[in-house]
Amino acid sequence: MREVGAQEGIPEALRKEIFGAVVLAQDLQMTVPESRRMACERFGLAEEQVREIEREGIRGKWPPL
């Protein structure tokens, strides 16, 4: 797992990709905790990093919102 904060060292394009993957997983009936675990495994992140990316995506109204 990466040891950096969600925004530190992760390019914005990748953060948006992670956010989109979490939202899509939830749209496909995955629970919020399941979608976070999937993102952690897929992108090699800690859960707190995924949560911070979610918050950033919601605040920024990133697609696919």
N, C-alpha and C positions, 0 to 999 in steps of 0.2 A: 504494500500500500504506500501511497505517496505520503510524505510527511509535511506537505505544504498546505496552507489554507486553501479553501475552495477557489478563491479568485487569484491567489498568488501562484504564479507559475503555470497556470492552466489557461491557454489561449481562449479568448471569447468564443471563437467558432466551435471549439471543443466543448466548452460549457453549454453552449446552445444545443449541440448534438446530444449531450447527456440529458439536458432538460427535455428535449423532444422525445428521447427514448423512454424517460420516466412517464411522461404524459401519455405516450402511445401505449405503453404497457398497461396503464390504468384504464385507458379507453378500451383495451382488449380484455377487461374484467380482472386484471391483476389487482390485488389489494395494494394500498400505499406501502406498507412494509415490504411486501414482495417486490414491488417495483424498485424500491430503494436497494434491496439486496441484490437484485438483478444488475442494477447500475454499478454497485460496488464491485461485483464480480467482473462484469464486462469491461469496466474502465479502470479497475485497480485502485479504487478510491475508498476512503473511510466513509462511514455513514454520515458523519457530520459534514463532510465535504459535499456529499450529495444533497443534504438538507439545505446547505447554504446556496448551492446552485439552484435548487428549487425556489428558495426565497428570492434570489436575484431574478430568476425567470418570471416569477409572478409579478414582482415589482416592475420589471421592464416590459411586461406583457409580450414576452417572446412567443413566437409561433411554437407550437400549434394552438395557443390560447385564442 
